[in-house]
Amino acid sequence: MLKDAVDLQSIRKVLVTKLRHHGDVLLASPVFSVLKNHAPHVEVDALVYADTAAMLTGNPAVSRVFGVDRGWKALGWLDQGREEWRLLQQLRSREYDLLIHLSEHPRGAWLARLLGPRYRVAADYPRVRGWWKASFSHLHPLPKNGRRHVVELNLDALRRIGVQPGESERKLCFVPGDEAEREVGRMLAELGLAPGGYIHVHPASRWQFKCWPAEKTAGLIDKLQALGQRVLVTAAPDAEELELVARIRALATTPFADLCGKLTLKQLGAVSRNARLFVGVDSAPMHIASAMQTPVVVLFGPSGEFNWGPWQVAHRVVASDHTCRPCGNDGCG
C-alpha cells in the first residue's frame, strides 16, 4: 500500500486531461472506466481538444467533456483570452478534488495551479522544468525501455495513487450511438453490404509516412475480392487522404465499396463494428476498430507497435524488419 495513496472515497470530482490527437484520446478511455469502477460515486470529466471530443462522448464513465478549440489561436489574443477565461471558469465551477494529466502539455501544470485540486497527478517527464514538476502532488516514472503500451502508460497515473486496474477494466470504450448506427445501417444497405459481410479497409492516415503505397493497397483489395470478400474502403474528408484513395481506385482492377469522406467519427465506429475484419495502418481508425472488438490487421512502418498496437482485440501486426524502426521519421522512404 502506497503511503501517499489517494482515498477515492474522499473524492467527488475528477478532471482527466488528454490534449493530444484522436487515437491518443481513445487510448485514455480505460482511465475513465477504471476510476468509475473503483469509485462509482465519482464524477469524472475530460478536457480534450474540441475536435477529439467524439472519442469520449457517450462513454458511460465520462460525466462531462470540455474542449479546447485549436481555432482559438486564430481569433486574436483578446478573443482567444475570452474563450480561455470562459473555459477556466467552467472548470473552476466543477471544484475538482483530483486532476490527472496524461501528457506533457504545459496546460496541465497551469490547471493544477489555477484549479487548486487537492491531488494532482502526472508523469515524471525528464525534459520538463522544475516548476512543472512542482505543480503536481504525485509523479509517476516513465519506463526506461520505451516499449510500454500507451494504455498502460495512461493507467500508470492511477497506479501512482494506489488504484490497481483489473484486466477486464482496461478495454477501450468508444460509443457510436444509436443515430450513427442507424445511418450506417442505411448506408450499408444502399451498398448491398450486410453486417459481418465485408472487410473494412482504411488505408490512410493524417501522417502520410505511415501509409502503405497505393499500388500495394490496391493489390490487397483485388486479392481479397478475388477470394469472394467484399471490401469497404473509408478515409477522412481530407484532401491528401482522398487523393490516396483515388490512386488506389485507379490501380485496383476490381471495384470496391466506398464511403470515403462521408462518415463522422461515430459513423466510422459503426462501420468498423459491423465489419468482419479491419485492415489499416497505425491510426485512430485502427484504435476505433479495436474498441469495437473487430479483429484487426495493421501495418506498422516508422511507428512502434509495442506502444501503439491494437489493444485487447484479436489482431495481426505486419511490420518490416528494418533495424532502424521504429523511428517516427516523416519521409525517410
C-alpha positions as CSV (number, residue, x, y, z in Angstrom):
1,M,0.0,0.0,0.0
2,L,1.4,3.4,-1.0
3,K,1.9,5.8,1.8
4,D,0.6,8.7,-0.3
5,A,-2.3,6.7,-2.0
6,V,-5.4,8.7,-2.6
7,D,-8.6,7.6,-0.9
8,L,-11.1,7.6,-3.7
9,Q,-14.0,7.7,-1.2
10,S,-12.9,11.2,-0.3
11,I,-13.0,12.3,-4.0
12,R,-16.2,13.7,-5.6
13,K,-15.0,15.1,-8.9
14,V,-12.0,14.3,-11.2
15,L,-10.7,16.1,-14.2
16,V,-8.7,13.9,-16.7
17,T,-6.8,15.9,-19.4
18,K,-5.6,14.5,-22.7
19,L,-4.6,17.2,-25.1
20,R,-3.4,15.1,-28.0
21,H,-4.8,13.5,-31.2
22,H,-7.9,11.3,-31.7
23,G,-6.2,8.0,-31.2
24,D,-4.4,9.3,-28.0
25,V,-7.7,10.3,-26.5
26,L,-9.3,7.0,-27.2
27,L,-6.4,5.2,-25.7
28,A,-7.0,7.2,-22.5
29,S,-10.6,5.8,-22.2
30,P,-9.7,3.0,-19.8
31,V,-8.6,5.6,-17.2
32,F,-12.3,6.8,-17.0
33,S,-13.6,3.2,-16.8
34,V,-11.2,2.2,-14.0
35,L,-12.0,5.3,-12.0
36,K,-15.7,4.8,-12.3
37,N,-15.4,1.1,-11.5
38,H,-13.4,1.8,-8.3
39,A,-15.4,4.8,-7.2
40,P,-18.9,4.7,-8.7
41,H,-19.9,7.9,-6.8
42,V,-17.2,10.0,-8.5
43,E,-17.9,12.3,-11.5
44,V,-15.1,12.0,-14.0
45,D,-14.8,14.9,-16.5
46,A,-12.5,15.1,-19.6
47,L,-10.6,18.0,-21.1
48,V,-9.5,17.4,-24.7
49,Y,-9.1,19.3,-27.9
50,A,-12.6,20.1,-29.2
51,D,-12.2,18.2,-32.4
52,T,-11.4,15.0,-30.5
53,A,-14.4,15.1,-28.1
54,A,-16.3,12.5,-30.1
55,M,-13.8,9.9,-28.9
56,L,-15.3,10.2,-25.4
57,T,-18.9,11.5,-25.8
58,G,-21.4,8.7,-24.9
59,N,-18.8,6.9,-22.7
60,P,-20.8,6.0,-19.6
61,A,-17.8,6.6,-17.3
62,V,-17.4,10.2,-18.5
63,S,-19.6,12.9,-16.9
64,R,-18.7,15.9,-19.0
65,V,-16.4,16.6,-21.9
66,F,-14.8,20.1,-22.1
67,G,-13.0,21.1,-25.2
68,V,-10.1,23.4,-26.1
69,D,-10.7,24.7,-29.6
70,R,-7.5,24.8,-31.7
71,G,-9.1,27.6,-33.7
72,W,-9.0,30.0,-30.8
73,K,-5.4,30.9,-31.8
74,A,-6.7,32.4,-35.0
75,L,-9.1,34.8,-33.1
76,G,-6.5,37.2,-31.9
77,W,-5.2,37.5,-28.4
78,L,-8.2,39.3,-27.0
79,D,-10.9,36.9,-28.2
80,Q,-8.7,33.9,-27.5
81,G,-8.3,35.2,-24.0
82,R,-12.1,35.5,-23.6
83,E,-12.5,31.9,-24.7
84,E,-9.8,30.6,-22.4
85,W,-11.2,32.6,-19.5
86,R,-14.7,31.1,-20.1
87,L,-13.3,27.6,-20.1
88,L,-11.3,28.2,-17.0
89,Q,-14.4,29.5,-15.2
90,Q,-16.4,26.4,-16.3
91,L,-13.7,24.2,-14.9
92,R,-13.4,26.1,-11.7
93,S,-17.1,25.8,-11.1
94,R,-16.7,22.0,-11.0
95,E,-14.4,22.2,-7.9
96,Y,-12.2,19.2,-8.7
97,D,-10.6,17.2,-6.0
98,L,-8.3,15.3,-8.3
99,L,-6.5,16.2,-11.6
100,I,-5.0,13.5,-13.8
101,H,-2.8,15.0,-16.6
102,L,-1.9,12.5,-19.3
103,S,0.5,14.3,-21.5
104,E,3.5,16.7,-21.5
105,H,1.2,19.6,-22.4
106,P,2.1,22.6,-20.1
107,R,-1.7,23.4,-19.8
108,G,-1.9,20.6,-17.3
109,A,0.6,22.2,-14.9
110,W,-1.2,25.6,-15.2
111,L,-4.5,23.9,-14.4
112,A,-3.0,22.1,-11.5
113,R,-2.2,25.5,-10.0
114,L,-5.2,27.5,-11.2
115,L,-7.9,25.0,-10.3
116,G,-6.3,24.0,-7.0
117,P,-7.4,20.3,-6.7
118,R,-6.1,18.6,-3.6
119,Y,-4.4,15.9,-5.6
120,R,-2.6,16.4,-9.0
121,V,-1.1,13.5,-10.9
122,A,1.3,13.5,-14.0
123,A,4.2,11.6,-15.4
124,D,7.7,12.5,-14.4
125,Y,8.9,13.6,-17.8
126,P,12.7,14.0,-17.9
127,R,12.6,17.1,-20.1
128,V,10.1,19.3,-18.3
129,R,11.2,22.1,-16.0
130,G,11.1,22.1,-12.2
131,W,8.1,24.5,-12.0
132,W,6.1,21.9,-14.0
133,K,7.0,19.1,-11.7
134,A,6.3,21.2,-8.6
135,S,2.8,21.7,-9.9
136,F,1.8,18.1,-9.1
137,S,1.4,16.2,-5.8
138,H,2.1,12.8,-7.4
139,L,4.5,12.0,-10.2
140,H,4.8,8.5,-11.7
141,P,8.0,7.3,-13.5
142,L,8.2,6.6,-17.2
143,P,9.5,3.2,-18.4
144,K,13.2,3.1,-19.4
145,N,12.8,0.6,-22.3
146,G,10.3,2.7,-24.3
147,R,8.2,-0.4,-25.2
148,R,5.3,0.1,-22.8
149,H,1.9,0.4,-24.4
150,V,0.3,3.9,-24.2
151,V,-2.8,2.4,-22.5
152,E,-0.6,1.2,-19.7
153,L,1.3,4.5,-19.5
154,N,-2.0,6.2,-19.0
155,L,-3.1,3.8,-16.3
156,D,0.2,4.3,-14.5
157,A,-1.2,7.6,-13.4
158,L,-3.9,5.6,-11.4
159,R,-1.4,3.1,-10.1
160,R,0.6,6.0,-8.7
161,I,-2.3,7.0,-6.4
162,G,-3.0,3.4,-5.4
163,V,-5.6,2.3,-7.9
164,Q,-4.8,-1.1,-9.5
165,P,-6.7,-1.7,-12.8
166,G,-8.0,-5.2,-13.3
167,E,-7.5,-6.9,-16.7
168,S,-11.2,-6.6,-17.7
169,E,-11.3,-2.9,-16.8
170,R,-8.6,-1.9,-19.4
171,K,-10.6,-2.2,-22.6
172,L,-11.1,0.7,-24.9
173,C,-14.5,2.3,-24.9
174,F,-15.9,4.1,-28.0
175,V,-19.7,4.6,-28.3
176,P,-21.0,5.2,-31.8
177,G,-24.5,5.9,-30.6
178,D,-28.0,5.0,-31.9
179,E,-28.1,7.7,-34.6
180,A,-24.8,6.7,-36.1
181,E,-25.7,3.1,-36.1
182,R,-29.0,3.8,-37.9
183,E,-27.3,6.0,-40.5
184,V,-24.6,3.4,-41.1
185,G,-27.2,0.7,-41.4
186,R,-28.8,2.7,-44.2
187,M,-25.5,3.3,-46.0
188,L,-24.5,-0.3,-45.8
189,A,-27.9,-1.4,-47.2
190,E,-27.5,1.0,-50.1
191,L,-24.1,-0.5,-50.9
192,G,-25.5,-4.0,-50.7
193,L,-23.4,-4.9,-47.6
194,A,-24.7,-6.9,-44.7
195,P,-23.4,-6.7,-41.1
196,G,-20.4,-9.0,-40.9
197,G,-20.3,-9.3,-44.7
198,Y,-17.4,-7.1,-45.6
199,I,-13.8,-6.3,-44.8
200,H,-13.2,-2.7,-43.7
201,V,-10.1,-1.2,-45.2
202,H,-8.9,2.3,-44.0
203,P,-5.6,2.8,-45.8
204,A,-4.9,6.5,-45.0
205,S,-3.6,8.5,-42.0
206,R,-3.1,12.2,-41.4
207,W,0.5,11.2,-41.1
208,Q,1.3,10.2,-44.7
209,F,4.6,8.5,-43.7
210,K,2.5,5.7,-42.0
211,C,0.7,4.8,-45.2
212,W,1.3,1.8,-47.4
213,P,1.9,2.6,-51.1
214,A,-1.3,2.9,-53.2
215,E,-0.3,0.0,-55.5
216,K,0.1,-2.4,-52.6
217,T,-3.2,-1.5,-51.1
218,A,-4.9,-1.9,-54.5
219,G,-3.3,-5.3,-54.9
220,L,-4.5,-6.4,-51.5
221,I,-8.1,-5.3,-52.2
222,D,-8.0,-7.2,-55.5
223,K,-6.8,-10.3,-53.8
224,L,-9.4,-10.1,-51.0
225,Q,-12.2,-9.6,-53.5
226,A,-10.9,-12.5,-55.7
227,L,-11.4,-14.7,-52.6
228,G,-15.0,-13.6,-52.5
229,Q,-14.7,-11.0,-49.8
230,R,-16.5,-7.6,-50.2
231,V,-14.2,-4.7,-49.3
232,L,-15.4,-1.3,-48.0
233,V,-12.9,1.5,-48.1
234,T,-13.1,4.6,-45.8
235,A,-11.0,7.7,-45.4
236,A,-11.3,11.1,-43.6
237,P,-12.7,14.1,-45.6
238,D,-9.1,15.3,-46.0
239,A,-7.6,16.2,-49.4
240,E,-4.5,14.1,-49.0
241,E,-6.4,11.0,-47.7
242,L,-8.9,11.2,-50.5
243,E,-6.2,11.6,-53.1
244,L,-4.5,8.4,-51.8
245,V,-7.8,6.6,-52.2
246,A,-8.2,8.0,-55.7
247,R,-4.9,6.5,-56.6
248,I,-5.9,3.1,-55.1
249,R,-9.1,3.2,-57.0
250,A,-7.3,3.8,-60.3
251,L,-4.8,1.0,-59.7
252,A,-7.3,-1.6,-58.4
253,T,-8.8,-4.0,-61.1
254,T,-11.9,-4.7,-59.1
255,P,-14.4,-2.0,-57.9
256,F,-14.9,-1.7,-54.1
257,A,-17.5,-0.1,-51.9
258,D,-16.6,3.4,-50.9
259,L,-17.6,5.7,-48.0
260,C,-14.5,7.9,-48.1
261,G,-15.1,11.4,-46.8
262,K,-18.7,10.6,-45.9
263,L,-18.5,9.5,-42.3
264,T,-18.3,11.1,-38.9
265,L,-16.1,9.5,-36.3
266,K,-19.2,8.0,-34.7
267,Q,-20.3,6.5,-38.0
268,L,-16.8,5.2,-38.7
269,G,-17.0,3.3,-35.4
270,A,-20.3,1.8,-36.5
271,V,-18.8,0.8,-39.9
272,S,-16.0,-1.0,-38.0
273,R,-18.3,-2.6,-35.6
274,N,-20.3,-4.2,-38.4
275,A,-17.2,-5.4,-40.3
276,R,-15.8,-8.9,-40.1
277,L,-12.2,-7.6,-40.2
278,F,-10.4,-4.2,-40.2
279,V,-7.3,-3.7,-42.3
280,G,-5.3,-0.4,-41.9
281,V,-2.3,1.4,-40.6
282,D,-1.2,2.9,-37.2
283,S,-4.0,5.4,-36.9
284,A,-7.1,6.4,-34.9
285,P,-9.5,4.3,-37.1
286,M,-7.4,1.2,-36.1
287,H,-7.9,2.0,-32.4
288,I,-11.6,2.6,-33.0
289,A,-11.9,-0.8,-34.7
290,S,-10.1,-2.3,-31.6
291,A,-12.6,-0.6,-29.3
292,M,-15.4,-2.2,-31.4
293,Q,-13.7,-5.6,-30.8
294,T,-13.4,-6.1,-34.6
295,P,-10.4,-8.3,-35.5
296,V,-7.6,-6.1,-36.8
297,V,-4.7,-6.5,-39.3
298,V,-2.5,-3.4,-39.1
299,L,0.7,-2.4,-40.9
300,F,3.4,-0.6,-39.0
301,G,6.3,1.2,-40.6
302,P,8.2,4.0,-38.8
303,S,6.0,3.9,-35.7
304,G,6.2,1.3,-33.0
305,E,3.6,-1.5,-32.4
306,F,4.8,-2.0,-28.8
307,N,3.5,1.4,-27.9
308,W,0.6,1.9,-30.3
309,G,-0.5,-1.6,-31.4
310,P,-4.1,-2.9,-31.3
311,W,-5.3,-3.2,-27.7
312,Q,-7.1,-6.2,-26.2
313,V,-8.5,-7.4,-29.5
314,A,-7.7,-10.3,-31.9
315,H,-5.1,-8.9,-34.2
316,R,-2.1,-9.4,-36.5
317,V,0.6,-6.8,-36.8
318,V,2.5,-6.7,-40.1
319,A,5.8,-4.8,-39.8
320,S,9.1,-4.5,-41.7
321,D,12.3,-6.0,-40.3
322,H,14.3,-2.8,-40.8
323,T,16.7,-2.4,-37.8
324,C,16.1,1.3,-37.8
325,R,12.4,1.1,-36.9
326,P,10.5,2.4,-35.0
327,C,11.8,5.9,-35.7
328,G,8.8,8.0,-36.3
329,N,10.6,9.9,-39.1
330,D,8.4,11.5,-41.9
331,G,9.7,10.9,-45.4
332,C,12.8,8.8,-44.9
333,G,11.5,6.4,-47.5
